[in-house]
Amino acid sequence: MQRLQAFKYELMPTGEQQMRRFAGSCRFVFNGAVRGGADSPWWWR
């Protein structure tokens, strides 16, 4: 008989990691806005 086993983990980011994620999201939105120009938002294309 074969036994299957799984492990479940929850990752809790530290304060610095949360700030890095937030800064990365802001940079992504800013770069998209610069690329698309003021007339047409980049996410509509």
Residue pairs with C-beta under 8 A, 6 or more apart in sequence:
13 21
32 41
32 42
32 43
33 41
33 42
35 42
36 42
36 43
36 45
